[in-house]
Amino acid sequence: MKVSARADYALRAAAELARAGEPRTTSALAASQDIPRKFLEGILTALRDDGLVVGQRGIGGGYRLTRPASEITLADVVRSVDGPLIFVRGERPSGLEYEGAASELLTIWVAVRASIRAVLERVTVADLAAGKLPDEIRTLVEDQAAWEDAQTNLSGE
């Protein structure tokens, strides 16, 4: 699974907006999280189009969240910039069919989607900004194996 730069940057910008509590300019957001400004502008447009942020012009203007950060999940932000949380070959898992030896693959893809949703829908932008993640999320990363990259030894050694 890959997390796009758009999703990563969008979550970082949303956390900054939540922590600021007041409108932040694109330049200030970009600088605070080392996000390319032009790239961030596109992300903020997507977030605005989905009603997650609003822009204010003039002195003291900038972007702000449209509702409390505690009511916006990380899944809301990711979906806004990337669409559905998981696609397989460009389709949602519910639209796929498999036969024979691969017939249970649909079950796997739906389980992967459910796992991702269990994390991203459980954590809010407020949780992220405050550094107070739910205990269930902290428990997932207590196992050292969660931090290690799985390596496949193709040589059979």
ABEGO torsion letter per residue (X at the ends): XBBBAAAAAAAAAAAAAAAAGBBBBAAAAAAAAGBBAAAAAAAAAAAAAAGABBBBBEBGBEBBBABBAAABBAAAAAAAAAEBABBBGGBBAAABBBBEAAAAAAAAAAAAAAAAAAAAAABBAAAAAAGBBBAAAAAAAABAAAABBBBBBAAGX
